[in-house]
Amino acid sequence: MPQKTDHKPRARTGSGEARWGHALALDATPQAQPLYVQIAEAISADVRRGVLRPGQALPGSRSLARDLGVHRNTVLAALRELEKQGFLMTEPARGTRISEQLPVQPLAPSVRARGLADFPVPRAPSFRVMATPPGHFTLLGGVPDLRHVPTAALARAYRRALGRRANLGYGDPAGSAALRAGLATMLARTRGLALTSDDLVVTRGSQMALDLVARALLRPGDVVAVEGLGYRPAWEALRATGAQLVPVPVDEHGLQVDRLAALAERVPLRALYLTPHHQYPSTAVLGAPRRLQLIALARQHRFALIEDDYDHEFHYEGRPILPLAARAPESVAYVGTLSKVLAPGLRLGWLVAPSPLREAIIARRSVVDRQGDLVLEEALAELLDEGEVARHVLRMRGLYEQRRDFMVERLREIFGETLSFTVPRGGMALWARVRGVDVDRWAEAAASRKVLVQPGRLFSFDRRARPFLRLGYGAHDETELARAIALLNQARHSL
Amino acid sequence: MPQKTDHKPRARTGSGEARWGHALALDATPQAQPLYVQIAEAISADVRRGVLRPGQALPGSRSLARDLGVHRNTVLAALRELEKQGFLMTEPARGTRISEQLPVQPLAPSVRARGLADFPVPRAPSFRVMATPPGHFTLLGGVPDLRHVPTAALARAYRRALGRRANLGYGDPAGSAALRAGLATMLARTRGLALTSDDLVVTRGSQMALDLVARALLRPGDVVAVEGLGYRPAWEALRATGAQLVPVPVDEHGLQVDRLAALAERVPLRALYLTPHHQYPSTAVLGAPRRLQLIALARQHRFALIEDDYDHEFHYEGRPILPLAARAPESVAYVGTLSKVLAPGLRLGWLVAPSPLREAIIARRSVVDRQGDLVLEEALAELLDEGEVARHVLRMRGLYEQRRDFMVERLREIFGETLSFTVPRGGMALWARVRGVDVDRWAEAAASRKVLVQPGRLFSFDRRARPFLRLGYGAHDETELARAIALLNQARHSL
C-alpha cells in the first residue's frame, strides 16, 4: 500500500500545478462551472488518464487549497463530489485515497479512442429536406402562401389549449379525440369518406403517415409499385423497410393501370403507392375508368393501395374527385395533410386505414414518438370547429386559382412553344414539357437568380433527366410571379 | 350498341326510384352533401355495382329530374360531375351514355371484397402508451407536476414565434438553430458536454431520439444489451429494427458491468442501451468505477453506448453525475428530453451523437416526419434564453426533493417493513422491495381505488413478476400524496 508521502498526486508537483492552473484559467469565464467542479473534473481526468492510480493517497485539503490558490471549502466540496461519484474513498485512519474499486489502468494514454465515428453506420437515405433559402422566389409546387395563414387565431387557440393543461402529459398515440372528430367530419363532407373519429390516426404530417403505413405493412423483400414519376420522400419511407420498389409509368391521365396489371401478373405486389387526385408531380387527375380498374386489380391481387391525397382542397374545375378510399375503404390506407391547407411547418397529417392495420399503426406510432403534440392538435380542432379552416380554404382556393390562371397566361406569353403543358385542374403547380432548353442547366441558372424551380430529374425514379419543369404558383402573388417568370426568362437566355 | 329505349337505367324503373329516394332520404341532414353530389354518387355506385353498364344510355335530364323530384339544374350538375370523373360521355348526336372506357363488369356483386382487413399484418409491438384516466392519483415515476408548467410564458413565446411566420414552411430536419444553440449551452453548463449546436438533433421527445438511433445504427440480427430491469418503450424501438436484445442484470449500483463484460466476450455486441444517471426503474446511480469499466469495454469491443439521461436535472444529493457522453463522446449516443423538465406533452427531446452517425440520423429523421415543429422549438428556445426553464427547474427540484422526503417518511411510517428501499438520490420515483404482499394484486387493488402504481413486472425483461413497486412522487403535492398513500394502504388491507 503506497504511503502518503511516497505518491504525491500530480497536483502537488510543479507540472501538476501548471496543468491545473491551466485548467482553471480555461474556465474562468462567467459561464464557467463552479471552481469545486472544475477541480473535481481535473482530478477525475487524471484518474481516467492513469496519472492518479487506484489506492493512491491524495494530499490533505489544506495543502491542495494552498497549491491551487482556492479556499479550503472549495477543495472539500470537490473531494465530496469525487467521493460521491465513487472516485475517492475516505477512511478515518488512512485519509482520502483514490478508490481501489476503479479498474486498474482504465485507459492507457496511447490507446486511440475508437468510437461511433469509426462504426460502419448503415447508409442513410439519399434524400434530405432542406429549407428554402430566404430571399428566393420559390416556384416549388406544394409550398402554400404562408403570409395568409391565420396565425392570430391559431395563437389564441393554442393559448387556450395550453391553459387547460389537459394535454401536457402522456396521451393517446392515435391523436386528440377532438381533432380526430373534426377531421372525420371534414373528410366525410369534402371527400365522401364514411368514417368516425376512431378510424383516424393523427400524424406529424403526411410523411409520418407514410412512414407508419410502411413500417406496419411492409417487410424486407416485399414488392411495392410506385409511380415512375413521383414523390421521392414517400419512396424513401417505403424503401427504409427493406421493400423493393418497382416504378410504373404515368401519362397525362395519371398512373398507367394497364402496366400495373401486367406487373401484378408477374410479381406478387404487396402495395401500390400513388397520388391519384393531382398526380405528383404531373398534376394529372386519375379518371374513373382507371380508378375502377385499379380497385378491381387491388382486390384481385390483394395488394394495398396507399393513397396520398396531399392537396385535395385545391381543385378548381368543379368538385374534387372522390378518393379511392371512398370507393374501396377496405383496400386503402388513405393519407392526407394540413400542410397545403394551412402550413407545412405545423406537421399535421392523418391516416385512415382499416383495422387491424390501423391498430398496428397506432402501436408502432407509440414507439416512434410516443404521441403527437396534443396541445397543438386541440388548437387545430378548435379552428376546424369554428370554421376557420374552411374559410381559409375557400379564400386560398380562390387565390390559387387566380394565380394559376395568371401563371398559365404569362408562361404562354413569354415562353411560347418552349413550354407546353395542360392547364392543371387543381394543386399549386403546373408540369411543363420543355423544348429546346436543357432543363437541368436552366434550373441551375434560375437558382443563381434566386428563382427555385424543379427539373424533371428530381421526380424520376431512376434520377435521369426528364425534359420537364415543375412550376409552383402557390407561394407568390401575381406581382411576384411576374418577376419570377421574368428572371426565369433571363436565366433561359443566359444559357 | 344499345338503344336509348332498350336499356333504361335503373333510376327510371320503380325499384330504381325507390332506391334513389332512399339514398336521398339518408342524406337529408344539414351536414349532407349537396343534392347533385348525392345523385352523382348514386349513379356512379350503380356503375360500380354493374347495374349501369358501359355504353348504356342515360334518360334525359328532364325525366331524371321529374323522377327524382329535384330541379333540372341539379341533375345537370350531377351529370357534369360524372362526366368530369369519366363515368359519362356526351356526344351531340347520341346523348349521354355511360363511358365505354370503363372496365366491363368491374365488380360482380357476388365477389366479396377482400382488403387490408384480411391482410397478414406484421405483429404490432406489444407496448402501447395510454393516457392516465382523469381523477386518478398517478404514482407513476416520471410524470411531472403539470400544474406548475409556465404555460402563460410558453403561450406568449409561441404567439411570437408563430407571428414571425419564419417557421411555417419546410425547414431543417435537425431542428431549429436557436433551440439547438440553447440546448447546447444548457448541456455544456449542466452536464459538462463539450458541444456546439451542430452536434445536436432536436427530436420529438426521447422516444424519437431512441427510435432514430436504433434505425440508423442497427440492422436485423445485431445484438444489443439492455438493462434487465428497464424501460420497455426503448426496448421496443430497438427491437423494431430486427435487433436481438440481451438483458444484463442490474443491482443497487446499476448495471452489473462485470456481467456485461462476460457477455461481450461471448457475443459481438453492437450497442448497450442504459440509464446510468438514475437507473430506470430502480433509480440507482451508476458509480465511477463501473462507468470507467463500461467505457473501456465499449472501446475494446467497439459497441455503442446509448445513454438515456431522461431526468438529469432532478438530482438532490450534490451535483448530478456527469454523463458518459462527457467522458467518452466518441462512443456515446446521448439522449435527453424536456419531458420531465417541462411537460411530456411538448414532445421535445434531443440527441447528441458523433458524425457520421448524426448525419445518418438527420437523414433518417427527414423520412420519419420530415422535420420537427419549428414554431414550438423557437418558442422553447426563447424560454431557455430568458432563463425561464432554468428557474422552473430550480423551483421544481426543490418541490420534488420535499415530496421525496415526505414520501419516504410517510411510506416508512405506514408500511414499515412491507416496503424497503434506498432513498433515491434523484428522480421522481422510488423503487421499493415489497415483502409479504403480492405486488400485482396490490397494484390492481390500488388502481380500483384510483391510485396508479407500477409493479416490478412492468419493467422486467421477461415480464415475470418481481417483488417491487415503483412509486412516483412528482405529480402530486404532499396532501395528495398522503391521501394516495392512505388509499394504497387500504388496498393492501383489502387483499
Interface residues (C-beta under 8 A of the other chain):
Chain A: Q31 Q33 V37 E41 S44 V47 R48 R80 E81 K84 Q85 G86 F87 S99 Q101 L102 P103 P106 L107 V111 A113 R114 G115 L116 A117 D118 F119 V121 P122 R123 A124 P125 S126 F127 R128 V129 M130 A131 T132 V143 L146 R147 V149 T151 A152 L154 A155 Y158 R159 L162 G163 R165 N167 L168 G169 Y170 G171 D172 P173 T185 A188 R189 G192 T203 R204 G205 Q207 M208 D211 R215 A216 L217 R219 P220 P233 E236 A237 A240 G287 A288 P289 R291 L292 Q293 I295 A296 A298 R299 R302 A304 E317 G318 R319 I321 L322 R327 A328 P329 E330 S331 V332 A333 A343 P344 G345 L346 R347 A353 P354 S355 P356 L357 E359 A360 I362 A363 R364 S366 V367 V368 D369 R370 Q371 G372 D373 L374 V375 L376
Chain B: Q31 Q33 V37 E41 S44 V47 R48 R80 E81 K84 Q85 G86 F87 S99 Q101 L102 P103 P106 L107 V111 A113 R114 G115 L116 A117 D118 F119 V121 P122 R123 A124 P125 S126 F127 R128 V129 M130 A131 T132 V143 L146 R147 V149 T151 A152 L154 A155 Y158 R159 L162 G163 R165 N167 L168 G169 Y170 G171 D172 P173 T185 R189 G192 T203 R204 G205 Q207 M208 D211 R215 A216 L217 R219 P220 P233 E236 A237 A240 G287 A288 P289 R290 R291 L292 Q293 I295 A296 A298 R299 R302 A304 E317 G318 R319 I321 L322 R327 A328 P329 E330 S331 V332 A333 A343 P344 G345 L346 R347 A353 P354 S355 P356 L357 E359 A360 I362 A363 R364 S366 V367 V368 D369 R370 Q371 G372 D373 L374 V375 L376
